[in-house]
Amino acid sequence: AEIHDWLLDQAAWISEGQLKRLEDGGDHHSLVESVGGGEMMECIDTNQRRVGLRQRGGGRTCQLLIDDELNFTTVDGQPVASFQAIDVKGAGTHVDALPNVDLKNGQTGFLAAADALREFGWQRLIHECLKSKGTKMSTVQTYGIIDTGLRYKPDVKNPATGWDGDRIVLLLRQQHSRLSASWDEAAFFSVAQRSQLQTEIGRELRTTLAAIGITSEQLPKAVMLKDKCELDGEWNVQSDATFQRLVDFSQFYAIGSLGDFALTSDALKRGLALGRGHNWLKQTATEQLEEAYATFTSDAVHNEQQHILQGGLGMQYGGAEWIGRCKPQHCWSWFLETDDSCFTAWVFTHTQLPAATSHSPTKLLQELVAKIPTF
């Protein structure tokens, strides 16, 4: 309880930009409500302020300084800031960014409970995998999730996810730096570039994950192809500035036999059909595929795509106009859209429940940890 209270005191904060969006006249004022049914703004103490830092490439995260302490020291005669912080994902964007925010593009700055719990599980899974294999890459670890007491109204879609009634939460992580590909242009994410992925540590990371069926590619080439050295897929790998710790896990998925975390064969086939799997398979000889995926031919995937279009099923995925694109409207890969794994089903079960559930945070964490396979 003492630790919980300390985390709430240090990290249960939203940004000034988020507050303005929730207030009367803001674009979220009519979209969001209090989970308990009371006045929404009563959930927020507007009389207090905290010090936080936004990093280049940090997106909707903010590093909140512990006890608002920021010290300076010198290194080689140069002043250097020194502080301890908690990284809070879901703490919005800076208030000055509001004129450029576009709800049509899902730019909310808020974090949905389902996304946070799923990312928590994937962080634990990948951390255990990399640790057991002795790789040079590790992960930033997660402290917990704070429920803000706010949610999108039951009949309102979260612009960032497309789901109705999303609960709004904060994801707490270890303090870390952010990778930046270039200092000469805007950077909203800390995605590793191809040159970094081709380094020894980048290749080790991808081959280790692909070997057990994990990928963050838009098309799962590294998992489906026999030659695991062919790492030319579009991987989404976000890391700290040293390229030694992964910092984001929302883009990972698994196919094959990775227990509760793996997509079913049907979900894999549907993901290939919804995106550009048909074109990729047309250029890929069947004998290049792993035996488990030999039936995923170009014709089979094309037929599945036609079935989706002719059956009017495209509305489940944002409309027919999205089918055939490299990615869907709300996430990085079509396989995140079709994810029917047992773990994701478990996530939705618990994040759709009312705020007062029979599952304590401790029990929820125990269930999550029990789902992590042994490597």
C-alpha positions as CSV (number, residue, x, y, z in Angstrom):
1,A,0.0,0.0,0.0
2,E,2.9,2.4,0.8
3,I,4.4,1.8,-2.7
4,H,1.0,2.2,-4.4
5,D,0.4,5.5,-2.5
6,W,3.9,6.8,-3.5
7,L,3.4,5.9,-7.2
8,L,0.0,7.7,-7.2
9,D,1.6,10.8,-5.6
10,Q,4.5,10.9,-8.0
11,A,2.8,9.8,-11.3
12,A,-1.0,10.2,-11.3
13,W,-0.9,13.4,-13.3
14,I,-2.2,14.6,-16.7
15,S,-0.8,17.4,-18.8
16,E,-2.1,20.9,-19.1
17,G,-2.9,20.1,-22.7
18,Q,-5.1,17.2,-21.7
19,L,-6.8,19.3,-19.1
20,K,-7.7,21.9,-21.7
21,R,-9.1,19.2,-24.0
22,L,-11.3,17.9,-21.1
23,E,-12.6,21.3,-20.0
24,D,-15.7,22.9,-21.3
25,G,-14.9,24.0,-24.9
26,G,-12.3,21.3,-25.4
27,D,-12.6,18.6,-28.0
28,H,-12.9,15.8,-25.4
29,H,-15.4,17.5,-23.1
30,S,-18.4,15.7,-24.6
31,L,-16.5,12.4,-25.3
32,V,-15.2,11.6,-21.8
33,E,-16.9,10.9,-18.5
34,S,-16.1,9.8,-14.9
35,V,-16.2,6.0,-14.4
36,G,-18.0,6.5,-11.1
37,G,-20.8,8.6,-12.7
38,G,-19.9,11.8,-11.0
39,E,-18.8,15.1,-12.5
40,M,-15.8,14.5,-14.7
41,M,-13.8,17.5,-13.7
42,E,-14.1,16.6,-10.0
43,C,-11.7,13.7,-10.7
44,I,-8.9,16.2,-11.4
45,D,-7.2,18.4,-8.9
46,T,-6.3,21.5,-10.9
47,N,-4.7,23.3,-8.0
48,Q,-1.4,21.4,-8.0
49,R,1.4,21.3,-10.6
50,R,4.3,18.9,-11.2
51,V,7.6,19.3,-13.1
52,G,8.1,17.0,-16.1
53,L,10.3,16.7,-19.1
54,R,9.2,15.7,-22.6
55,Q,11.9,14.0,-24.6
56,R,12.4,14.2,-28.4
57,G,10.8,11.1,-29.9
58,G,8.8,10.4,-26.7
59,G,5.3,10.8,-28.2
60,R,2.6,10.9,-25.5
61,T,5.0,10.2,-22.6
62,C,6.4,12.5,-20.0
63,Q,9.2,12.0,-17.5
64,L,7.9,13.3,-14.1
65,L,10.7,14.3,-11.8
66,I,10.6,12.5,-8.4
67,D,9.7,15.1,-5.8
68,D,10.2,17.8,-8.5
69,E,13.9,17.7,-7.9
70,L,16.3,18.8,-10.6
71,N,20.0,19.2,-9.9
72,F,23.0,20.3,-11.9
73,T,26.5,19.1,-11.9
74,T,29.5,19.5,-14.2
75,V,31.1,17.0,-16.4
76,D,34.3,18.1,-18.2
77,G,33.5,21.6,-17.2
78,Q,30.0,21.5,-18.8
79,P,26.7,21.7,-16.9
80,V,24.7,18.5,-16.8
81,A,21.2,18.0,-15.4
82,S,20.8,15.3,-12.8
83,F,17.4,13.9,-11.8
84,Q,15.3,10.8,-11.0
85,A,12.0,10.3,-12.8
86,I,9.2,8.0,-13.7
87,D,8.2,7.7,-17.4
88,V,4.5,8.1,-17.7
89,K,2.8,7.0,-21.0
90,G,-0.6,8.6,-21.6
91,A,0.4,11.9,-20.1
92,G,-0.7,13.7,-23.3
93,T,1.2,16.3,-25.3
94,H,2.3,19.8,-24.6
95,V,-0.3,22.4,-24.4
96,D,1.3,24.3,-27.3
97,A,0.8,21.3,-29.6
98,L,-3.0,21.6,-29.4
99,P,-3.4,23.8,-32.5
100,N,-1.9,21.0,-34.6
101,V,-3.9,18.1,-33.0
102,D,-6.3,16.3,-35.4
103,L,-8.8,13.9,-33.8
104,K,-9.5,12.4,-37.2
105,N,-5.9,11.0,-37.1
106,G,-6.5,9.6,-33.6
107,Q,-4.2,12.2,-31.9
108,T,-5.5,12.1,-28.4
109,G,-2.5,11.8,-26.1
110,F,-4.5,9.5,-23.8
111,L,-3.8,5.8,-23.3
112,A,-6.5,3.1,-23.3
113,A,-6.6,0.5,-20.6
114,A,-6.5,-2.4,-23.1
115,D,-3.4,-1.0,-24.8
116,A,-1.6,-0.5,-21.5
117,L,-2.3,-3.9,-20.1
118,R,-1.4,-5.6,-23.4
119,E,1.9,-3.6,-23.6
120,F,2.6,-4.5,-19.9
121,G,2.3,-8.2,-20.8
122,W,4.4,-8.0,-23.9
123,Q,7.1,-6.1,-22.0
124,R,7.3,-8.9,-19.5
125,L,7.3,-11.6,-22.2
126,I,10.1,-10.0,-24.3
127,H,12.1,-9.2,-21.2
128,E,12.1,-12.8,-20.1
129,C,12.9,-14.0,-23.6
130,L,15.9,-11.7,-24.1
131,K,17.1,-12.4,-20.5
132,S,17.0,-16.2,-21.0
133,K,18.8,-16.0,-24.3
134,G,21.5,-13.8,-22.9
135,T,21.2,-11.1,-25.6
136,K,22.8,-7.7,-25.4
137,M,19.4,-6.0,-25.7
138,S,17.1,-5.7,-22.8
139,T,13.9,-3.8,-22.0
140,V,12.8,-0.8,-20.0
141,Q,10.6,-2.3,-17.3
142,T,7.1,-1.4,-16.2
143,Y,6.1,-0.3,-12.7
144,G,2.4,-0.5,-13.1
145,I,-0.8,1.0,-14.5
146,I,-2.9,3.8,-12.9
147,D,-6.6,4.0,-13.7
148,T,-7.4,7.7,-14.0
149,G,-11.1,7.2,-13.2
150,L,-12.0,8.6,-16.7
151,R,-13.3,6.8,-19.7
152,Y,-14.8,7.5,-23.1
153,K,-18.6,7.3,-22.9
154,P,-20.1,3.8,-23.6
155,D,-21.4,4.9,-27.0
156,V,-18.3,7.0,-28.0
157,K,-15.4,5.6,-29.9
158,N,-11.9,6.4,-28.7
159,P,-10.4,8.2,-31.8
160,A,-7.1,6.5,-31.2
161,T,-8.3,2.9,-31.0
162,G,-11.8,2.8,-32.6
163,W,-13.2,1.0,-29.5
164,D,-16.2,2.2,-27.6
165,G,-16.0,3.2,-23.9
166,D,-12.2,2.9,-23.5
167,R,-11.0,3.5,-19.9
168,I,-8.2,6.1,-19.7
169,V,-5.1,5.0,-17.8
170,L,-1.4,5.9,-17.3
171,L,1.4,3.4,-17.9
172,L,4.4,3.8,-15.5
173,R,7.9,2.8,-16.7
174,Q,11.5,3.1,-15.7
175,Q,13.2,6.4,-16.5
176,H,15.0,6.2,-19.8
177,S,16.4,8.1,-22.7
178,R,15.1,8.1,-26.3
179,L,16.7,7.2,-29.6
180,S,16.6,9.9,-32.2
181,A,17.4,9.2,-35.8
182,S,18.0,12.8,-36.8
183,W,18.3,16.1,-35.0
184,D,17.5,18.0,-38.1
185,E,13.8,17.1,-38.4
186,A,10.7,16.5,-36.1
187,A,10.7,13.2,-34.3
188,F,7.5,11.8,-32.7
189,F,8.8,8.3,-32.1
190,S,12.1,6.7,-31.2
191,V,12.1,4.1,-34.0
192,A,15.4,2.5,-34.9
193,Q,16.6,3.0,-38.4
194,R,17.7,0.2,-40.8
195,S,21.3,1.1,-40.1
196,Q,20.8,0.4,-36.4
197,L,18.8,-2.8,-37.0
198,Q,21.7,-4.1,-39.2
199,T,24.2,-3.8,-36.3
200,E,25.3,-6.8,-34.3
201,I,22.9,-6.0,-31.5
202,G,20.0,-5.2,-33.9
203,R,20.4,-8.5,-35.8
204,E,20.7,-10.5,-32.6
205,L,17.5,-8.9,-31.3
206,R,15.5,-9.8,-34.4
207,T,16.8,-13.3,-34.9
208,T,16.2,-14.1,-31.2
209,L,12.6,-12.9,-31.4
210,A,11.9,-14.4,-34.8
211,A,13.2,-17.8,-33.8
212,I,10.3,-18.1,-31.3
213,G,7.7,-16.5,-33.5
214,I,7.8,-12.9,-32.2
215,T,7.9,-9.9,-34.7
216,S,7.0,-6.3,-35.1
217,E,7.0,-6.3,-38.9
218,Q,4.1,-5.2,-41.0
219,L,4.4,-8.5,-42.7
220,P,5.9,-11.4,-40.6
221,K,8.6,-12.3,-43.1
222,A,11.2,-13.2,-40.5
223,V,8.9,-15.7,-38.9
224,M,7.3,-17.3,-42.0
225,L,10.4,-17.7,-44.1
226,K,12.8,-20.6,-43.6
227,D,15.9,-18.4,-43.9
228,K,15.8,-16.5,-40.6
229,C,18.8,-14.5,-41.7
230,E,16.6,-12.6,-44.2
231,L,15.7,-9.6,-41.9
232,D,14.6,-7.2,-44.6
233,G,11.1,-6.7,-43.2
234,E,9.7,-3.4,-41.8
235,W,10.4,-3.9,-38.1
236,N,9.1,-1.3,-35.6
237,V,11.8,-1.3,-32.9
238,Q,11.7,1.6,-30.4
239,S,14.6,1.9,-28.0
240,D,16.6,4.2,-25.7
241,A,19.4,6.4,-27.0
242,T,22.0,3.7,-26.4
243,F,20.1,1.1,-28.4
244,Q,20.3,-1.3,-25.6
245,R,16.8,-1.3,-24.1
246,L,13.5,-1.5,-25.9
247,V,11.0,1.1,-24.7
248,D,7.8,0.4,-26.5
249,F,5.9,-3.0,-26.9
250,S,2.6,-2.1,-28.5
251,Q,3.7,-3.1,-32.0
252,F,4.8,-6.7,-31.2
253,Y,2.7,-9.9,-32.0
254,A,3.4,-13.6,-32.3
255,I,2.6,-16.4,-34.7
256,G,3.4,-20.1,-34.3
257,S,3.4,-21.9,-31.0
258,L,4.0,-19.2,-28.4
259,G,1.2,-20.3,-26.0
260,D,-1.4,-17.7,-25.0
261,F,0.4,-14.9,-27.0
262,A,0.2,-16.5,-30.5
263,L,-2.3,-15.6,-33.2
264,T,-4.4,-18.4,-34.6
265,S,-3.9,-19.6,-38.1
266,D,-7.2,-17.9,-39.1
267,A,-6.0,-14.5,-37.7
268,L,-2.7,-14.8,-39.6
269,K,-4.5,-15.6,-42.9
270,R,-6.9,-12.7,-42.3
271,G,-4.0,-10.3,-41.6
272,L,-2.3,-11.3,-44.8
273,A,-5.5,-10.7,-46.7
274,L,-6.3,-7.3,-45.2
275,G,-2.8,-5.9,-45.9
276,R,-0.3,-6.6,-48.7
277,G,0.3,-10.2,-48.0
278,H,-1.2,-11.2,-51.3
279,N,1.5,-9.2,-53.2
280,W,4.3,-10.4,-51.0
281,L,3.4,-14.1,-51.3
282,K,3.1,-13.7,-55.1
283,Q,6.8,-12.8,-55.1
284,T,7.7,-15.5,-52.6
285,A,8.3,-19.1,-53.7
286,T,6.3,-21.6,-51.6
287,E,9.4,-23.6,-50.9
288,Q,10.9,-20.5,-49.1
289,L,8.1,-20.7,-46.5
290,E,8.3,-22.7,-43.3
291,E,6.3,-25.9,-43.6
292,A,3.6,-24.6,-41.2
293,Y,2.9,-21.7,-43.6
294,A,3.1,-23.6,-46.9
295,T,-0.7,-23.3,-47.4
296,F,-0.6,-19.5,-47.2
297,T,-0.3,-19.1,-51.0
298,S,-1.0,-15.9,-52.9
299,D,-4.2,-17.4,-54.3
300,A,-5.5,-18.5,-50.9
301,V,-4.8,-15.0,-49.4
302,H,-6.4,-13.3,-52.4
303,N,-9.5,-15.4,-52.0
304,E,-9.7,-14.5,-48.3
305,Q,-9.5,-10.8,-49.3
306,Q,-12.4,-11.2,-51.7
307,H,-14.4,-13.0,-49.1
308,I,-13.9,-10.1,-46.7
309,L,-14.8,-7.5,-49.3
310,Q,-17.8,-9.4,-50.8
311,G,-19.1,-10.3,-47.3
312,G,-19.1,-6.7,-46.2
313,L,-16.7,-7.5,-43.4
314,G,-14.5,-4.6,-44.2
315,M,-16.4,-2.4,-41.8
316,Q,-14.9,-4.4,-38.9
317,Y,-11.5,-3.0,-40.0
318,G,-12.3,0.6,-40.7
319,G,-14.1,0.2,-44.1
320,A,-13.3,-1.4,-47.4
321,E,-11.1,1.5,-48.4
322,W,-8.5,0.5,-45.9
323,I,-8.1,-3.1,-47.2
324,G,-4.9,-3.6,-49.2
325,R,-3.0,-0.8,-47.5
326,C,0.2,-1.6,-45.7
327,K,-1.3,-0.8,-42.3
328,P,-4.8,-0.3,-40.8
329,Q,-6.2,3.0,-39.4
330,H,-5.5,2.6,-35.7
331,C,-2.3,0.5,-35.3
332,W,1.0,-0.4,-36.9
333,S,0.2,-3.8,-38.5
334,W,-2.9,-5.7,-39.7
335,F,-1.9,-8.6,-37.4
336,L,-2.5,-6.3,-34.4
337,E,-6.0,-5.7,-35.8
338,T,-6.8,-9.4,-36.2
339,D,-5.0,-10.5,-33.0
340,D,-7.2,-13.2,-31.5
341,S,-4.7,-14.6,-29.1
342,C,-5.8,-15.9,-25.7
343,F,-3.7,-13.2,-24.0
344,T,-5.4,-10.4,-26.0
345,A,-8.8,-11.9,-25.2
346,W,-7.8,-11.9,-21.5
347,V,-6.8,-8.3,-21.8
348,F,-10.1,-7.2,-23.2
349,T,-12.1,-9.2,-20.7
350,H,-10.5,-7.3,-17.8
351,T,-10.3,-3.9,-19.3
352,Q,-14.0,-3.9,-20.3
353,L,-15.2,-4.7,-16.8
354,P,-16.5,-1.9,-14.5
355,A,-14.0,-0.1,-12.3
356,A,-15.0,-2.1,-9.3
357,T,-14.1,-5.6,-10.3
358,S,-13.5,-8.7,-8.3
359,H,-10.0,-8.8,-9.5
360,S,-7.5,-6.9,-7.3
361,P,-4.4,-5.5,-9.0
362,T,-2.4,-8.2,-7.3
363,K,-4.5,-11.0,-8.7
364,L,-4.5,-9.4,-12.2
365,L,-0.6,-9.2,-12.1
366,Q,-0.5,-12.8,-10.9
367,E,-2.6,-14.0,-13.8
368,L,-0.5,-12.0,-16.3
369,V,2.8,-13.4,-15.0
370,A,1.3,-16.9,-15.1
371,K,0.8,-16.5,-18.9
372,I,4.4,-15.8,-19.6
373,P,6.0,-18.9,-21.1
374,T,9.3,-20.3,-19.9
375,F,12.2,-20.0,-22.4
